[in-house]
């Protein structure tokens, strides 16, 4: 029996990961939760309650249990990473950190893992509100890679999309185009990576069965221009988007990057993982979300 702990398993791709884990009778799954978000897992899982930003509460909740795999989807600062390294010392046989495309600066060139090396990155202490999101994720990776005594893999995901995306970033564009509202897009020709929520969960599941350590990019095959996303929505809604390079902050696109920002996945593919085609699933997702506004 494999003992698996998931930090951040009650919504989005974390929830999907738990469902996948429960599909294997050899897994005993526990989620760490603050108890603020209800889940639908019933008695199929165990729960331990704690706020992971409270290191004492986290240590008490984890106790002396030893975990075959710990999935950490909610680490957002070097302080949280450092405390996790201390708390799970001798208690984690394998640790998988959800990181981000945000560790990279936008670039006209495809982004490979070597561009940001967490092993050589200078460490700084602090909570998540003391850093930008980019710096917080860089620091979290760096702490784990430099301080952890257990094997660590850090997954760099791009923006994750899906019908279950609680941030509703793609919904934002559909709503604005349907309602004739302006959308701020600084560079419609910029290329970007995405991954679907079920694909992100599947990659995490796969990684938990692998022996890979270090940082790895994970995104769907292919890139898409921001303008192509807008065009796909125009096609299914039958309405023309009102696109501006600049507009009020509340109307700026969550995908509104000034230059391209996309990743290379050669490393993951060389380890044996096959990604979905972005150009196949993105139009399907746009169509599905648009239908939800018509029903």
C-alpha positions as CSV (number, residue, x, y, z in Angstrom):
1,X,0.0,0.0,0.0
2,X,1.4,3.4,-1.0
3,X,0.7,6.2,1.4
4,X,0.1,9.5,-0.4
5,X,-0.4,13.0,1.0
6,X,-1.9,15.8,-1.1
7,X,-1.6,19.4,0.0
8,X,-4.2,21.2,-2.1
9,X,-6.5,18.5,-3.1
10,X,-10.0,19.9,-2.9
11,X,-10.3,21.8,-6.2
12,X,-9.2,22.1,-9.7
13,X,-6.3,19.9,-10.8
14,X,-5.5,18.9,-7.2
15,X,-9.0,17.5,-6.9
16,X,-8.6,15.7,-10.2
17,X,-5.3,14.2,-9.0
18,X,-7.0,12.8,-5.9
19,X,-9.6,11.2,-8.1
20,X,-6.9,9.6,-10.2
21,X,-5.0,8.4,-7.2
22,X,-8.2,6.8,-5.8
23,X,-8.5,4.8,-9.0
24,X,-5.6,2.6,-7.8
25,X,-6.6,0.3,-4.9
26,X,-2.9,0.3,-3.9
27,X,-3.1,3.9,-2.9
28,X,-4.0,5.2,0.6
29,X,-4.8,8.8,0.1
30,X,-4.8,11.6,2.6
31,X,-5.5,15.3,1.9
32,X,-4.3,18.1,4.1
33,X,-7.0,20.8,4.2
34,X,-8.0,23.8,6.2
35,X,-11.6,22.4,6.2
36,X,-12.9,25.5,4.4
37,X,-13.6,23.7,1.1
38,X,-15.9,20.7,1.1
39,X,-14.9,17.7,-1.0
40,X,-16.8,14.8,-2.5
41,X,-14.4,12.0,-1.6
42,X,-16.4,10.7,1.4
43,X,-14.7,7.9,3.3
44,X,-12.5,7.0,0.3
45,X,-9.8,9.3,1.7
46,X,-8.4,10.4,5.1
47,X,-8.1,14.1,6.0
48,X,-5.8,16.0,8.3
49,X,-6.7,19.6,9.1
50,X,-4.2,22.4,9.2
51,X,-3.2,25.6,7.5
52,X,0.0,24.9,5.7
53,X,1.2,28.4,6.3
54,X,1.1,27.6,10.1
55,X,4.3,25.5,10.5
56,X,3.5,24.3,14.0
57,X,0.0,23.2,13.0
58,X,1.4,21.5,9.9
59,X,4.0,19.6,11.9
60,X,1.4,18.5,14.4
61,X,-1.0,17.4,11.7
62,X,1.7,15.4,9.8
63,X,2.9,13.8,13.0
64,X,5.3,10.9,12.6
65,X,3.7,9.3,9.6
66,X,5.9,8.4,6.6
67,X,4.6,9.1,3.1
68,X,5.6,7.4,-0.1
69,X,4.7,10.5,-2.1
70,X,3.8,14.0,-1.0
71,X,2.2,16.3,-3.5
72,X,2.4,20.0,-2.7
73,X,0.2,22.1,-4.9
74,X,0.0,25.1,-2.5
75,X,3.6,26.2,-1.7
76,X,3.9,29.9,-2.4
77,X,7.0,31.1,-0.5
78,X,10.5,30.2,0.6
79,X,9.4,30.1,4.2
80,X,6.7,27.5,3.4
81,X,9.2,25.5,1.5
82,X,11.8,25.6,4.2
83,X,9.3,24.5,6.8
84,X,8.2,21.7,4.6
85,X,11.8,20.5,4.2
86,X,12.1,20.4,8.0
87,X,8.7,18.9,8.7
88,X,9.0,16.1,6.1
89,X,12.6,15.3,6.8
90,X,12.6,11.5,7.2
91,X,8.8,11.5,6.5
92,X,8.7,11.9,2.7
93,X,10.2,9.3,0.4
94,X,9.3,11.4,-2.6
95,X,8.1,15.0,-2.8
96,X,6.4,16.7,-5.8
97,X,6.2,20.4,-5.9
98,X,3.8,22.2,-8.2
99,X,5.8,25.1,-9.6
100,X,5.1,27.5,-12.5
101,X,6.0,28.8,-15.9
102,X,6.3,32.1,-14.0
103,X,9.8,31.1,-12.9
104,X,10.8,32.2,-16.4
105,X,10.7,35.7,-17.9
106,X,8.7,36.0,-21.1
107,X,10.9,35.4,-24.1
108,X,10.7,35.2,-27.9
109,X,12.6,31.9,-27.6
110,X,11.2,28.6,-26.3
111,X,11.9,28.2,-22.6
112,X,13.9,25.1,-21.4
113,X,14.4,24.0,-17.8
114,X,18.1,25.1,-17.8
115,X,17.2,28.8,-18.1
116,X,16.3,28.9,-14.5
117,X,18.5,26.8,-12.2
118,X,17.1,26.5,-8.7
119,X,20.3,24.8,-7.4
120,X,22.3,27.9,-8.1
121,X,19.7,30.5,-7.1
122,X,20.4,32.7,-4.1
123,X,18.0,32.0,-1.2
124,X,16.0,34.6,0.6
125,X,13.6,34.2,3.5
126,X,10.1,35.5,3.6
127,X,6.4,34.8,3.2
128,X,4.4,34.9,0.0
129,X,3.3,38.5,0.5
130,X,6.9,39.6,0.5
131,X,7.6,38.6,-3.0
132,X,6.1,38.7,-6.5
133,X,4.5,35.5,-7.6
134,X,7.4,34.9,-9.9
135,X,10.0,35.4,-7.2
136,X,8.0,33.3,-4.6
137,X,7.9,30.3,-7.0
138,X,11.6,30.7,-7.8
139,X,12.5,30.8,-4.1
140,X,10.2,27.8,-3.3
141,X,11.9,25.7,-5.9
142,X,15.4,26.9,-4.8
143,X,14.7,26.0,-1.2
144,X,13.5,22.5,-2.0
145,X,16.4,21.8,-4.4
146,X,19.0,23.1,-2.1
147,X,17.7,22.0,1.4
148,X,15.5,18.9,1.0
149,X,17.0,15.6,2.3
150,X,14.4,13.7,0.3
151,X,14.0,13.4,-3.5
152,X,12.1,16.3,-5.1
153,X,10.6,17.0,-8.5
154,X,9.3,20.4,-9.3
155,X,6.7,20.7,-12.1
156,X,6.5,23.9,-14.0
157,X,3.0,24.3,-15.3
158,X,1.7,27.1,-17.5
159,X,-1.8,28.6,-17.1
160,X,-4.1,25.6,-16.4
161,X,-7.4,25.7,-18.1
162,X,-10.6,23.6,-17.8
163,X,-14.3,23.7,-17.2
164,X,-13.4,23.5,-13.5
165,X,-11.0,26.5,-13.5
166,X,-12.2,28.5,-10.5
167,X,-10.2,31.5,-11.6
168,X,-12.3,31.6,-14.8
169,X,-9.6,33.1,-17.0
170,X,-10.9,31.7,-20.3
171,X,-14.5,32.4,-19.1
172,X,-13.4,36.1,-18.8
173,X,-12.7,36.2,-22.5
174,X,-15.9,34.5,-23.5
175,X,-18.0,36.7,-21.3
176,X,-16.4,39.9,-22.6
177,X,-16.8,38.9,-26.2
178,X,-20.4,37.8,-25.7
179,X,-21.2,41.1,-24.0
180,X,-19.3,43.4,-26.4
181,X,-16.9,44.6,-23.7
182,X,-13.3,45.7,-24.4
183,X,-10.5,43.2,-23.8
184,X,-7.0,44.5,-23.2
185,X,-4.4,42.5,-25.1
186,X,-0.9,44.1,-25.3
187,X,0.3,41.7,-28.0
188,X,-2.1,39.5,-29.9
189,X,0.8,37.8,-31.7
190,X,2.5,36.6,-28.5
191,X,2.6,32.8,-28.2
192,X,1.7,31.1,-24.9
193,X,1.6,27.6,-23.4
194,X,-1.4,26.0,-21.7
195,X,-2.3,22.7,-20.1
196,X,-5.7,21.3,-19.4
197,X,-6.6,20.5,-15.8
198,X,-7.1,16.8,-16.3
199,X,-3.8,16.6,-18.1
200,X,-2.0,18.5,-15.3
201,X,-3.4,15.9,-12.8
202,X,-2.4,13.0,-15.0
203,X,1.2,14.4,-15.3
204,X,1.4,14.6,-11.5
205,X,0.1,11.1,-11.2
206,X,2.7,9.9,-13.7
207,X,5.5,11.8,-12.0
208,X,4.6,10.1,-8.7
209,X,5.3,6.7,-10.2
210,X,8.6,7.9,-11.8
211,X,12.1,8.3,-10.3
212,X,12.6,11.7,-11.9
213,X,14.1,14.5,-9.7
214,X,14.7,18.1,-10.5
215,X,12.6,20.6,-12.4
216,X,10.5,19.7,-15.4
217,X,8.3,21.7,-17.8
218,X,4.8,20.3,-18.4
219,X,2.4,21.8,-21.0
220,X,0.3,20.6,-23.9
221,X,1.9,20.1,-27.2
222,X,2.0,23.3,-29.3
223,X,1.6,26.9,-28.6
224,X,-1.2,29.4,-29.5
225,X,-1.2,33.1,-30.1
226,X,-3.4,35.2,-27.8
227,X,-5.1,36.5,-31.0
228,X,-5.9,32.9,-32.0
229,X,-7.7,32.3,-28.6
230,X,-9.8,35.5,-29.3
231,X,-10.5,34.2,-32.9
232,X,-11.7,30.8,-31.6
233,X,-14.1,32.6,-29.2
234,X,-15.4,34.8,-32.0
235,X,-16.0,31.8,-34.1
236,X,-18.2,30.0,-31.6
237,X,-20.0,33.1,-30.3
238,X,-20.6,34.7,-33.7
239,X,-19.5,38.0,-32.2
240,X,-16.5,40.2,-32.9
241,X,-14.2,41.0,-30.1
242,X,-13.4,44.5,-29.1
243,X,-9.6,44.2,-28.6
244,X,-7.5,47.1,-27.3
245,X,-3.8,47.2,-26.4
246,X,-4.7,49.1,-23.3
247,X,-7.9,49.5,-21.3
248,X,-9.1,49.6,-17.7
249,X,-7.4,47.1,-15.5
250,X,-10.6,45.1,-14.9
251,X,-10.8,44.5,-18.7
252,X,-7.2,43.5,-19.3
253,X,-6.8,39.9,-20.4
254,X,-5.4,37.4,-17.9
255,X,-3.5,36.1,-21.0
256,X,-2.3,39.6,-21.8
257,X,1.5,39.1,-22.1
258,X,3.7,41.6,-23.9
259,X,5.9,38.9,-25.5
260,X,5.8,35.2,-26.0
261,X,5.9,32.9,-23.0
262,X,6.0,29.2,-23.8
263,X,7.9,26.1,-22.7
264,X,9.9,23.2,-24.2
265,X,8.8,19.7,-22.9
266,X,11.6,17.6,-24.4
267,X,12.8,16.6,-21.0
268,X,9.4,15.2,-19.9
269,X,8.9,13.5,-23.2
270,X,12.3,11.9,-23.1
271,X,11.2,10.4,-19.7
272,X,8.2,8.8,-21.5
273,X,5.3,11.2,-21.0
274,X,3.1,12.1,-24.0
275,X,1.2,15.4,-23.9
276,X,-2.2,16.3,-25.4
277,X,-2.4,18.5,-28.4
278,X,-3.3,22.0,-27.5
279,X,-4.7,22.7,-30.9
280,X,-7.2,19.8,-30.5
281,X,-8.5,20.4,-27.0
282,X,-8.6,24.3,-26.8
283,X,-11.3,24.8,-29.4
284,X,-13.3,22.0,-27.8
285,X,-13.0,23.7,-24.4
286,X,-14.0,27.1,-25.8
287,X,-17.1,25.5,-27.4
288,X,-18.0,23.7,-24.2
289,X,-17.7,26.9,-22.0
290,X,-19.7,29.0,-24.5
291,X,-22.5,26.4,-24.4
292,X,-22.7,26.9,-20.6
293,X,-23.7,30.5,-21.2
294,X,-26.4,29.5,-23.7
295,X,-28.1,27.0,-21.5
